[in-house]
């Protein structure tokens, strides 16, 4: 297995693990509808990571789309940046680390897919 594949897969699995930490931290703090949507997103990410583990190439496209959705939903939220201003270290670290991991996936997945593409004879 190439180093690039290991890096991409490791980031995917780390994102799933961080998502479980996020669910634990937000349980009882956010409204039920928001917790349900977070759980749904985490379930989608975990299911896609299982498909990556089974070596389905198309699963990387799913992860790519999920990374875009995660960033599109979380980055515009001013409450996420307020964590830093109010000194809430753990929520801010979850937000910052999660955003950084999604950004890395948005760069590394296309590079990985391009390098491992099948060439026509």
Legacy VTK file of the C-alpha trace (Angstrom):
# vtk DataFile Version 3.0
C-alpha trace
ASCII
DATASET POLYDATA
POINTS 121 float
0.000 0.000 0.000
1.372 3.401 -0.944
2.145 6.083 1.604
-0.445 8.352 0.008
-3.185 5.727 0.362
-2.192 5.154 3.984
-2.354 8.895 4.644
-5.763 9.299 2.999
-7.209 6.230 4.697
-5.749 7.289 8.049
-7.335 10.732 7.709
-10.678 9.158 6.863
-10.575 6.876 9.905
-9.377 9.727 12.136
-12.283 11.847 10.908
-14.716 9.111 11.917
-13.087 8.854 15.350
-13.248 12.633 15.806
-16.903 12.501 14.778
-17.625 10.124 17.645
-15.870 12.535 20.004
-18.039 15.314 18.592
-21.191 13.294 19.229
-20.105 12.621 22.805
-19.304 16.294 23.440
-22.542 17.609 21.943
-24.936 15.103 23.530
-27.147 17.004 25.939
-25.833 20.394 24.787
-27.455 20.820 21.376
-31.130 20.454 20.450
-32.351 16.967 19.558
-32.841 17.755 15.872
-29.240 18.936 15.596
-27.910 15.888 17.435
-29.923 13.665 15.089
-28.444 15.381 12.038
-24.941 15.075 13.499
-25.570 11.389 14.116
-26.808 10.965 10.533
-23.704 12.635 9.164
-21.460 10.534 11.373
-23.269 7.394 10.249
-22.760 8.352 6.582
-19.067 9.027 7.191
-18.595 5.759 9.108
-20.403 3.762 6.408
-18.255 5.351 3.706
-15.102 4.604 5.710
-16.110 0.942 5.856
-16.413 0.980 2.068
-12.937 2.519 1.886
-11.658 -0.288 4.124
-13.225 -2.795 1.703
-11.227 -1.081 -1.071
-14.135 0.281 -3.087
-12.559 3.035 -5.157
-15.827 4.936 -5.554
-16.031 5.326 -1.771
-13.328 7.995 -1.995
-15.706 10.078 -4.111
-18.351 9.723 -1.394
-15.853 10.819 1.254
-14.871 13.776 -0.938
-18.506 14.917 -1.167
-19.010 14.409 2.571
-15.926 16.526 3.287
-17.379 19.331 1.170
-20.706 19.077 2.994
-19.023 19.107 6.406
-17.038 22.233 5.563
-20.002 23.955 3.909
-22.122 23.390 7.004
-19.577 24.062 9.742
-17.365 26.896 8.463
-20.093 29.562 8.170
-21.273 29.021 11.769
-20.114 31.935 13.970
-20.783 29.855 17.082
-17.903 27.572 16.128
-15.457 30.475 16.136
-16.916 31.741 19.406
-15.494 28.644 21.111
-12.037 30.159 20.799
-13.147 33.585 21.973
-14.858 32.195 25.059
-12.023 29.853 25.966
-13.862 26.599 25.237
-10.786 24.645 24.256
-12.191 21.165 23.574
-15.042 22.284 21.279
-12.707 24.617 19.402
-10.087 21.896 18.968
-12.739 19.525 17.612
-13.883 22.214 15.154
-10.367 23.252 14.112
-8.987 19.725 13.810
-12.082 18.512 11.959
-11.936 21.404 9.509
-8.234 20.874 8.894
-8.749 17.159 8.299
-11.576 17.837 5.834
-9.419 20.352 3.966
-6.580 17.826 3.778
-8.978 15.229 2.389
-10.167 17.685 -0.250
-6.579 18.002 -1.438
-5.311 14.442 -0.966
-8.256 12.452 -2.361
-8.055 13.948 -5.888
-4.273 13.491 -5.873
-4.671 9.865 -4.775
-7.401 9.155 -7.336
-5.394 10.792 -10.114
-2.253 8.829 -9.269
-4.107 5.514 -9.126
-6.347 6.001 -12.150
-6.641 3.215 -14.634
-5.090 3.987 -17.956
-6.667 2.840 -21.189
-4.536 0.407 -23.225
LINES 1 122
121 0 1 2 3 4 5 6 7 8 9 10 11 12 13 14 15 16 17 18 19 20 21 22 23 24 25 26 27 28 29 30 31 32 33 34 35 36 37 38 39 40 41 42 43 44 45 46 47 48 49 50 51 52 53 54 55 56 57 58 59 60 61 62 63 64 65 66 67 68 69 70 71 72 73 74 75 76 77 78 79 80 81 82 83 84 85 86 87 88 89 90 91 92 93 94 95 96 97 98 99 100 101 102 103 104 105 106 107 108 109 110 111 112 113 114 115 116 117 118 119 120
